[in-house]
Amino acid sequence: MSALAGIRILDMTHVQSGPSATQILAWLGADVVKLEAPTGDITRKQLRDLPDVDSLYFTMLNCNKRSITLNMKSEEGKELFVKMVQESDVLVENFGPGAVDRMGFTWDRLQEINPRLIYASIKGFGEGPYTHFKAYEVVAQAMGGSMATTGFEEGPPLATGAQIGDSGTGMHAVAGILAALVQRNTTGRGQRVTVAMQHAVLNLCRVKLRDQQRLAHGPLAEYPNEQFGDEVPRSGNASGGGQPGWAVKCAPGGPNDYIYVIVQPPGWAPISKLIGRPDLTDDPEWSTPEARLPKLGKMFQLIEEWSSNLDKWDVLAQLNAHNIPCGPILSTKELIEDASLVENNMIVTVDHPERGSFTTVGCPIKLSDSPVKVETSPLLGQHNEEVYRELGVDAERFAQLQQAGVI
C-alpha cells in the first residue's frame, strides 16, 4: 500500500513550482487530479521537441497524475468545482495572488465547503512590498540570496542550474502539506499552507546568512577571497564550510573534465604523496590546516598540476583509495546515461501514448514499504469521464457538459 493511499489532491497548479510538489505527492501514493482549463497547462506546449505532442517540460513534471478539464468561468463549472472540493483532502495552487479569490473561492468559502480541506498555495513572495511582483525561477534566486553568492569574485552574479526557486519551493510545499495532513488527524480541521519562492530560496541559502553575521568579526578565513566588504562575497567553487574544496581540471580538458576535491586534515599526507610532493607532508608551511588556509589557491594549483594529466575517473579512483572526499563533475549526458542512477530508479524511461517514450527523473524519496513506479503524465482531459463519474455525473449529463464547453 502506498503511503498516501486514500488522499485526494485537487491539483490546480501549472508550470513548475506547483506541479513539482503535486508530482511528489502522486509518487507517495496520493490520487492527484490535475484540474486544467480546457486549453491545458501552458507547459504542454512550451519548449516542444515534437510537434503537437505534450512537451518534455510537461511530461517530466506531471507523472502519475490524472487530468480533467473544467471551465471555471461557467456557473456549472463552479458547481462541479464545489463537488470536487467536498471530495478532496488537499487543494494546491500556484496562481498569482488573489486569483482563486477572484473565482469566488476565498479561504473562508473553501472552509465552508469542506472544513477538512488543506489549501496549499505557492506564491512568489510573502506579504509586503513584493507581494504582487511576478516571480520566476531566477527572480526567486535573485531575491533569495542565491545569485549574490554564486559565481566568481570578479564576475557577475550567477543563476544556479538547480531549480531551487521552483522545484525547491515545491519540496517545501510538500513538507507543509504532509504536516497539515498529520495535524488534521488530531484537530479534524484543514488549514492553509503557504510557501513563497523567495522564502524557500532564502532557507536554502541560510549558510550565507551565517557568514553574513560572521563577517562582523573579521574576514572569512575559509573563503579564498582576499578582500571582504560588508556582505558575503562570491567565492567561486569554494564551499565556505569547515573543509576547503575546489574543482580542479582533469584531462583531456573538456568543459566538464573537472573533479571537486575536499582537503580534510587527514587527507593532506596522501594528497601530497599522490601529487608527487611528499616533502610537503611534514613541511610546517603546509602540514596544518592553519598553515594551508592562507594559500588555498596555491594548494589547489598544486593538486591541479597533477590532476590535469589524468582523466576524472582515474583521479576519482586514486583519491577514493585514500578516503579523500571528492566527486567528478557529471554532465547532463553522463547523468542520463549513468547505470547506477538507472539501477536506483532515479533515471527512468516511461512509455507515453503519443511520444513513444521519454526519460525522466524518478522519485528521490525512497520508502521501504512503498516503492514508486513512475507512470506517464496524462493527456489533456484524459480522465474526465472517470473522475466526473466518481463525482456522480451520469453519462447523459457528462455529454451535456461536454457539449456546453464546461469540460
C-alpha positions in Angstrom: 0.0 0.0 0.0 1.3 3.5 -0.7 2.0 6.0 2.0 -0.7 8.5 0.9 -3.3 6.0 -0.3 -6.8 7.4 0.1 -5.7 11.0 0.0 -7.1 13.0 -2.9 -5.3 16.1 -4.1 -7.0 18.6 -6.3 -4.1 20.0 -8.3 -4.7 23.4 -9.8 -1.1 24.1 -10.3 0.8 24.9 -13.6 4.3 25.4 -14.9 6.9 24.1 -12.4 6.8 25.0 -8.7 3.3 23.6 -8.1 3.5 20.5 -10.4 6.8 19.5 -8.9 5.1 19.4 -5.4 2.0 17.5 -6.6 4.1 15.0 -8.6 6.0 14.1 -5.4 2.6 13.6 -3.6 1.4 11.4 -6.5 4.6 9.4 -6.2 3.9 9.0 -2.5 0.6 7.5 -3.4 -2.0 10.3 -3.4 -4.7 10.4 -6.0 -3.6 13.7 -7.7 -6.3 15.1 -10.0 -4.9 17.8 -12.2 -7.6 20.3 -12.9 -6.8 22.2 -16.1 -8.6 24.9 -18.2 -9.9 23.4 -21.4 -6.8 24.9 -23.1 -4.5 22.9 -20.7 -1.4 23.7 -18.6 0.7 26.2 -20.6 3.8 24.0 -20.4 2.1 21.3 -22.5 3.0 23.5 -25.5 6.2 25.1 -24.2 9.7 24.0 -25.3 8.3 21.3 -27.5 10.7 18.9 -29.2 8.0 17.1 -31.2 5.1 18.9 -33.0 1.6 18.5 -31.4 2.8 16.3 -28.5 3.0 17.3 -24.9 6.4 18.8 -24.2 9.0 17.1 -22.0 8.6 20.2 -19.7 5.1 19.0 -19.0 5.6 15.2 -19.1 8.5 15.4 -16.6 6.6 17.3 -14.0 3.2 15.6 -14.2 3.8 11.8 -14.0 1.4 9.7 -12.0 -1.5 12.2 -12.1 -5.0 12.2 -13.6 -6.1 15.1 -15.8 -9.5 16.7 -16.0 -10.6 19.9 -17.8 -13.1 22.4 -16.3 -14.2 25.8 -17.4 -14.2 27.6 -14.0 -15.8 30.7 -15.5 -19.1 28.9 -16.1 -21.7 28.5 -13.3 -21.9 24.8 -14.0 -18.1 24.6 -13.8 -18.2 26.3 -10.4 -20.8 23.8 -9.2 -18.6 20.9 -10.3 -15.7 22.5 -8.6 -17.6 22.7 -5.3 -18.3 19.0 -5.5 -14.7 18.3 -6.1 -13.6 20.4 -3.1 -16.0 18.4 -1.0 -14.4 15.2 -2.1 -10.7 16.4 -1.8 -8.3 16.4 1.1 -5.9 19.0 -0.3 -6.2 21.8 -2.9 -2.8 23.0 -4.3 -2.5 26.1 -6.5 0.2 28.5 -7.7 -1.8 31.2 -9.4 -0.9 34.9 -8.9 -2.0 36.3 -5.5 -5.8 36.6 -5.2 -6.6 34.6 -8.4 -8.6 31.9 -6.6 -10.4 34.5 -4.5 -11.5 36.2 -7.7 -13.0 32.9 -8.9 -15.3 33.3 -5.9 -13.4 30.8 -3.7 -11.9 32.6 -0.8 -10.3 30.5 2.0 -13.4 31.2 4.2 -15.7 29.9 1.4 -13.5 26.8 0.9 -13.6 26.1 4.6 -17.4 26.3 4.5 -17.5 23.8 1.6 -15.1 21.4 3.3 -13.7 22.1 6.8 -11.2 19.3 6.4 -9.6 20.8 3.3 -6.0 21.7 3.3 -5.4 24.7 1.0 -1.8 25.0 -0.2 -0.5 28.0 -2.1 2.8 28.6 -3.7 3.5 32.3 -4.2 6.5 34.4 -5.3 6.8 36.4 -2.1 5.3 36.8 1.3 3.1 39.7 2.4 4.6 43.1 1.9 6.0 45.3 -0.9 6.9 42.4 -3.1 3.6 40.5 -2.9 2.4 41.4 -6.4 5.8 41.1 -8.1 5.9 38.4 -10.8 8.1 35.6 -9.7 10.1 33.2 -11.9 12.8 30.7 -11.1 15.7 33.1 -11.4 13.8 36.1 -9.9 13.5 34.0 -6.8 17.2 33.1 -6.9 18.0 36.8 -7.3 15.8 37.9 -4.4 16.5 34.9 -2.0 20.3 35.3 -1.7 21.5 32.7 -4.2 22.7 34.9 -7.1 24.6 37.3 -4.9 26.7 34.5 -3.5 27.1 32.4 -6.7 29.9 33.0 -9.3 33.5 34.2 -9.2 34.7 37.2 -7.2 35.3 39.4 -10.2 32.3 38.2 -12.2 28.6 39.0 -12.3 26.0 37.3 -10.0 25.1 33.9 -11.5 22.0 31.7 -11.5 22.4 28.1 -10.5 21.2 25.3 -12.8 19.4 23.7 -9.8 15.8 24.9 -9.9 15.8 26.0 -6.3 13.2 28.7 -6.9 10.6 26.4 -8.5 11.2 22.8 -7.6 12.9 23.9 -4.3 9.7 25.7 -3.3 7.7 22.7 -4.4 9.6 20.4 -1.9 8.9 22.9 0.9 5.2 22.9 0.0 5.2 19.1 0.2 6.6 19.3 3.7 3.9 21.8 4.7 1.1 19.7 3.1 2.2 16.5 4.9 2.4 18.3 8.2 -1.1 19.7 7.8 -2.4 16.2 6.9 -0.8 14.8 10.1 -2.2 17.7 12.2 -5.7 17.1 10.8 -5.6 13.6 12.3 -5.7 15.4 15.7 -7.8 18.5 15.0 -10.1 17.2 12.3 -9.7 20.5 10.5 -7.8 21.6 7.4 -5.6 24.7 7.3 -3.8 27.0 4.9 -0.3 26.1 3.8 1.6 29.0 2.1 5.1 28.8 0.7 6.8 31.7 -1.0 9.6 31.1 -3.6 11.8 33.9 -2.1 11.4 32.3 1.3 12.3 28.8 0.1 15.5 30.1 -1.7 16.5 32.0 1.4 16.1 28.9 3.5 18.4 27.1 1.1 20.9 29.9 1.4 21.0 30.0 5.2 24.7 29.3 5.4 25.3 32.5 3.6 23.3 34.4 6.3 25.5 32.6 8.8 28.6 34.0 7.1 27.0 37.5 6.8 26.9 37.5 10.6 30.4 36.1 11.0 31.7 38.9 8.8 31.1 41.3 11.7 34.0 39.6 13.5 36.5 39.8 10.6 37.4 38.2 7.3 36.1 34.7 6.5 39.3 32.6 6.5 37.6 29.6 4.7 36.9 31.8 1.7 39.6 32.2 -0.9 38.8 35.9 -1.3 41.4 38.4 -0.3 39.1 41.4 0.1 36.0 41.4 2.3 33.4 44.2 2.3 30.3 44.2 4.4 28.5 41.5 2.5 29.3 37.8 1.8 31.3 37.7 -1.5 31.0 35.4 -4.4 33.7 32.8 -3.9 33.8 30.6 -7.0 33.8 26.9 -6.1 34.8 27.3 -2.5 32.4 25.7 -0.2 32.9 28.3 2.5 32.4 25.5 5.0 34.7 23.9 7.5 36.7 21.9 4.9 38.3 23.7 1.9 37.3 22.4 -1.5 37.7 23.3 -5.2 37.0 22.0 -8.7 40.4 21.1 -10.3 40.9 20.4 -14.0 41.4 16.9 -15.4 42.5 15.5 -18.8 41.6 15.9 -21.7 40.4 19.4 -20.6 36.7 19.4 -21.8 34.1 21.6 -20.2 33.2 19.1 -17.5 36.6 17.4 -17.1 36.9 18.5 -13.5 36.8 16.9 -10.1 35.8 18.5 -6.9 38.3 17.8 -4.1 38.0 18.5 -0.4 41.1 18.6 1.7 40.5 17.4 5.2 43.4 17.3 7.7 43.9 13.5 7.4 43.9 13.8 3.6 46.9 16.1 3.3 49.6 13.4 3.7 48.1 11.1 1.0 47.4 14.0 -1.3 50.9 15.4 -1.1 52.3 12.0 -2.0 49.8 11.5 -4.9 50.8 14.8 -6.4 54.5 14.0 -6.2 55.3 16.4 -3.3 55.8 14.1 -0.3 58.1 16.8 1.0 55.0 18.9 1.9 53.6 16.3 4.2 55.6 17.4 7.2 56.6 20.9 6.0 55.4 23.3 8.7 54.5 25.7 5.9 51.9 23.2 4.6 51.3 20.4 7.2 48.5 22.0 9.2 45.1 23.4 8.1 46.0 26.7 9.7 49.2 26.8 7.5 47.2 25.9 4.4 44.3 28.3 4.8 46.1 31.5 3.6 47.3 29.7 0.5 44.3 27.7 -0.7 44.7 28.9 -4.2 48.3 27.7 -4.4 47.3 24.4 -2.7 44.6 23.6 -5.3 47.0 24.7 -8.1 49.5 22.0 -7.0 46.7 19.4 -7.0 45.6 20.6 -10.4 49.1 20.2 -11.9 48.7 16.5 -11.0 45.0 16.0 -11.9 45.2 17.7 -15.3 47.3 14.9 -16.6 44.7 12.2 -15.7 41.0 11.7 -16.5 38.5 12.5 -13.8 37.6 8.8 -13.3 41.3 8.0 -12.7 41.6 10.9 -10.3 38.4 9.7 -8.5 39.8 6.2 -8.1 43.2 7.4 -6.7 41.6 9.8 -4.3 38.9 7.4 -3.1 41.6 4.8 -2.4 42.8 7.2 0.3 39.3 8.1 1.5 39.6 11.7 0.2 36.2 13.2 -0.3 35.8 14.1 -4.0 33.3 14.0 -6.9 33.7 14.3 -10.6 31.7 17.0 -12.3 29.0 14.9 -14.1 27.5 16.4 -17.2 23.8 16.1 -18.1 24.8 13.5 -20.7 26.8 11.5 -18.2 23.9 11.6 -15.7 21.2 10.5 -18.2 23.5 7.5 -19.1 24.5 6.6 -15.6 23.8 2.9 -14.9 23.8 3.4 -11.1 21.1 6.1 -11.4 19.0 3.8 -13.6 19.6 1.0 -11.0 18.3 3.3 -8.3 15.2 4.3 -10.3 16.4 7.9 -10.5 16.8 7.9 -14.3 13.7 6.1 -15.6 12.2 5.6 -19.0 8.4 6.0 -19.3 6.1 5.0 -22.1 3.9 7.8 -23.4 0.8 7.2 -25.6 1.8 9.9 -28.1 5.5 10.5 -27.9 6.5 6.8 -27.5 8.8 7.0 -24.5 10.7 9.6 -22.6 13.4 9.7 -19.9 12.7 11.4 -16.6 13.9 11.8 -13.1 12.5 9.2 -10.6 11.3 9.8 -7.1 14.2 10.9 -4.8 12.4 9.9 -1.7 12.6 6.1 -1.1 10.1 4.4 1.3 10.8 0.8 2.1 7.2 -0.2 2.2 6.0 1.9 -0.7 8.2 1.7 -3.8 7.3 4.2 -6.5 6.6 3.2 -10.1 6.8 6.3 -12.4 3.8 6.3 -14.8 3.2 8.6 -17.7 1.8 12.1 -17.5 -1.9 12.3 -18.5 -3.1 13.6 -21.8 -5.3 16.7 -21.5 -8.7 15.7 -20.0 -7.8 12.0 -20.3 -9.6 11.2 -17.0 -12.7 13.4 -17.4 -15.2 10.6 -17.7 -13.6 8.6 -14.9 -13.4 11.5 -12.4 -16.7 13.1 -13.1 -18.4 9.7 -12.9 -16.8 9.4 -9.4 -18.5 12.7 -8.6 -21.9 11.3 -9.6 -22.1 12.8 -13.1 -24.0 10.3 -15.3 -23.3 9.7 -19.0 -26.1 11.9 -20.2 -25.1 14.8 -18.0 -21.5 14.3 -19.0 -22.4 14.6 -22.7 -24.3 17.8 -22.0 -21.4 19.3 -20.0 -19.1 18.5 -22.9 -21.5 20.0 -25.4 -21.7 23.2 -23.4 -18.0 23.6 -23.1 -18.0 23.2 -19.3 -15.5 20.4 -19.5 
